[in-house]
């Protein structure tokens, strides 16, 4: 049962944990967990893994993610000036990029209501990224937030999914944060969607291009720390396969067509 405790909602620092059920073409179904860290009028939405990597980067200056492909669902909101950014980290070099999301969410609030985790919610719909979205929000919650880039309803989004239910976000936990820090990496370069597409295609064509240009020494060790030989061909084929298999972005209208 999900309880929205008033003293938690009154706090400035709150963490909302969502479960994401992801269905690619209604085939494989997987469950992932995402954190929405709210600090005043700012928030960050990202996976558990990326959140841990960001925290490590801020503490030790070392960013590491186990995924060799681009992270698709990672955003930063500044509701003081209504700025929303999609955050992108290059899988090879860990360079940081930001895409300004200019799309306006034209919400259509419906009269339909439904209980979600014992919370009476109201229905709203909108379009974004080539998908039609259905949101169920709690009008009694004063925080006008939600998963990923979604916000702006007169209440908090408890449940959000596209019509095909390829992406289905459900709020599962709320907790007050004791840290005055979202561990968000703000230093980066702002890019356009076209530049982002080029980054993905260039990485697909040669995942090690930047490493070669910068003449960075790469070593891989086994479980005991002993060095092992690197087969760039095998790793490249593996990365390309993962990029193709995972090419089902939340922004469907921005999907990249790989060779």
C-alpha positions in Angstrom: 0.0 0.0 0.0 1.3 3.4 -1.0 0.8 6.1 1.7 1.5 9.7 0.9 2.4 11.0 4.3 1.9 14.7 4.7 5.1 15.4 6.6 7.1 13.7 3.8 5.4 15.7 1.1 6.1 18.9 3.0 9.8 18.2 3.0 12.1 19.8 0.4 14.1 16.6 -0.3 12.0 13.6 -1.4 12.8 10.5 -3.4 10.1 8.8 -5.4 10.9 5.3 -6.6 9.2 4.0 -9.7 9.0 0.5 -11.1 9.2 0.5 -14.9 7.7 -2.5 -16.8 9.2 -2.4 -20.3 7.9 -4.3 -23.3 9.8 -4.1 -26.6 7.3 -4.8 -29.4 5.3 -6.8 -26.8 8.0 -9.5 -26.8 10.5 -9.5 -23.9 9.2 -8.0 -20.7 11.6 -6.6 -18.1 11.3 -4.7 -14.8 13.6 -1.9 -13.8 13.7 0.6 -11.0 14.0 4.4 -11.4 14.5 7.2 -8.8 13.0 10.6 -9.0 15.0 12.7 -6.6 13.3 16.0 -5.9 15.2 18.9 -4.3 12.9 22.0 -4.1 12.0 22.9 -7.6 14.6 20.7 -9.2 14.6 17.0 -9.9 16.5 14.2 -11.5 15.1 11.0 -12.9 17.4 8.0 -13.6 17.9 4.3 -13.1 19.3 2.9 -9.9 22.5 2.0 -11.7 23.1 5.5 -13.1 22.2 7.1 -9.8 24.9 5.0 -8.1 27.4 5.9 -10.9 26.6 9.7 -10.5 27.1 9.4 -6.7 30.5 7.7 -7.3 31.5 10.3 -9.8 30.8 13.2 -7.4 32.6 11.5 -4.5 35.6 10.0 -6.3 35.7 11.7 -9.7 35.2 8.3 -11.4 32.0 7.5 -13.3 31.3 3.9 -14.2 28.2 2.2 -15.7 28.1 -1.4 -16.7 26.0 -0.7 -19.8 28.1 -0.4 -23.0 25.2 1.5 -24.8 23.6 4.9 -24.3 21.2 5.3 -21.4 17.8 6.2 -22.8 15.8 7.4 -19.7 17.7 10.0 -17.8 16.4 13.6 -17.2 16.8 16.8 -15.2 14.1 19.3 -14.5 14.4 22.9 -13.2 10.8 24.0 -12.6 11.9 27.4 -11.5 12.3 28.3 -15.2 10.5 25.3 -16.7 13.6 23.8 -18.2 13.7 20.1 -18.9 16.8 18.2 -20.2 17.5 14.7 -21.4 20.9 13.7 -20.0 23.2 11.6 -22.2 26.5 10.0 -21.2 28.8 8.5 -23.9 29.3 4.8 -23.1 33.0 4.8 -24.0 34.4 8.2 -22.9 31.7 9.1 -20.3 31.4 12.6 -21.8 28.2 14.3 -20.7 25.7 15.9 -23.0 22.3 17.5 -22.5 19.3 17.9 -24.9 16.9 20.7 -24.1 13.3 19.2 -24.3 11.3 21.9 -25.9 8.2 19.8 -26.5 5.2 21.3 -24.7 3.1 18.7 -22.8 -0.5 19.6 -23.7 -2.3 17.7 -21.0 -6.0 16.9 -21.4 -7.4 16.2 -18.0 -10.3 13.7 -18.0 -13.1 13.2 -15.4 -12.1 9.5 -15.1 -10.8 8.4 -11.7 -9.2 5.2 -10.5 -7.5 3.9 -7.4 -3.8 3.2 -7.8 -2.1 1.7 -4.8 -5.0 2.9 -2.6 -4.6 6.5 -3.9 -7.6 8.0 -5.7 -6.2 9.3 -9.0 -7.5 11.3 -11.9 -6.8 10.6 -15.6 -4.9 12.8 -18.0 -3.5 12.2 -21.5 -0.8 13.8 -23.7 1.5 13.2 -26.6 5.3 13.1 -26.5 8.0 11.5 -28.5 5.7 9.9 -31.1 3.6 8.1 -28.4 0.3 8.8 -26.7 0.6 8.8 -22.9 -1.9 8.1 -20.2 -1.2 9.5 -16.7 -3.0 8.9 -13.4 -2.2 11.7 -11.0 -3.0 12.4 -7.3 -4.7 15.8 -7.2 -4.2 16.0 -3.4 -0.4 15.9 -3.8 1.0 19.5 -4.3 4.1 18.3 -6.0 3.5 18.7 -9.8 6.1 16.1 -10.8 6.3 12.7 -12.5 8.6 10.2 -14.1 11.2 11.2 -16.8 10.3 14.5 -18.5 6.6 14.4 -17.5 5.3 17.1 -15.2 2.8 20.0 -15.1 -0.4 18.3 -13.9 -2.3 19.7 -10.9 -0.9 16.9 -8.8 1.7 14.1 -8.7 1.8 11.4 -11.3 1.4 8.0 -9.7 1.1 5.9 -12.9 2.2 6.7 -16.4 2.2 4.5 -19.6 1.9 4.8 -23.3 -1.1 3.4 -25.1 0.7 0.3 -26.1 2.1 -0.1 -22.6 5.6 -0.5 -23.9 6.7 1.8 -21.0 4.6 1.5 -17.8 5.8 3.5 -14.8 4.3 2.9 -11.4 5.2 4.6 -8.2 6.1 2.0 -5.5 7.7 4.0 -2.7 8.3 7.4 -1.3 10.9 8.4 1.2 12.3 11.6 2.7 15.9 12.3 1.8 18.4 13.4 4.4 20.9 14.6 1.8 20.9 18.1 0.4 22.3 16.7 -2.8 20.9 15.0 -5.9 24.3 13.8 -7.1 23.6 15.2 -10.5 26.5 16.0 -12.8 25.7 19.4 -14.2 28.9 20.0 -16.2 28.4 19.0 -19.8 27.7 20.1 -23.4 24.3 20.9 -24.7 23.5 19.2 -28.0 20.6 18.8 -30.4 18.7 15.7 -31.3 20.6 15.5 -34.6 24.0 15.6 -32.8 22.8 12.9 -30.5 21.8 10.7 -33.4 25.2 11.2 -34.9 26.9 10.3 -31.6 24.9 7.0 -31.6 25.7 6.2 -35.2 29.4 7.0 -34.8 29.6 4.8 -31.7 27.8 2.0 -33.6 30.3 2.2 -36.5 33.3 2.2 -34.2 32.8 2.0 -30.4 36.5 2.6 -29.9 37.0 5.6 -32.2 37.4 8.2 -29.4 39.7 5.9 -27.5 41.9 5.4 -30.5 42.0 9.2 -31.3 43.0 10.1 -27.7 45.4 7.1 -27.6 44.0 5.9 -24.3 45.4 2.6 -23.1 42.7 0.0 -22.4 43.1 -3.1 -20.3 40.7 -5.8 -19.2 41.3 -8.1 -16.3 39.7 -11.4 -15.3 38.1 -12.1 -11.9 41.5 -12.4 -10.3 42.8 -9.1 -11.8 45.0 -10.8 -14.4 45.2 -9.0 -17.7 43.5 -10.6 -20.7 43.7 -10.0 -24.4 41.1 -7.7 -25.9 39.3 -8.6 -29.1 38.1 -5.3 -30.4 36.2 -7.1 -33.1 34.3 -9.3 -30.7 33.5 -6.4 -28.4 32.4 -4.2 -31.3 30.1 -7.0 -32.6 28.6 -7.4 -29.1 28.0 -3.7 -28.7 26.4 -3.4 -32.1 24.1 -6.3 -31.3 23.1 -4.7 -28.0 22.4 -1.4 -29.7 20.2 -3.0 -32.3 18.3 -5.1 -29.7 17.9 -2.1 -27.4 16.8 0.3 -30.2 13.4 0.9 -28.8 13.7 4.4 -27.4 11.1 6.2 -25.3 11.2 9.0 -27.9 10.0 6.8 -30.8 10.1 9.7 -33.3 13.8 10.1 -32.6 14.7 6.4 -33.2 18.0 5.8 -35.0 18.2 3.5 -37.9 21.4 1.5 -37.6 23.1 -0.1 -40.7 
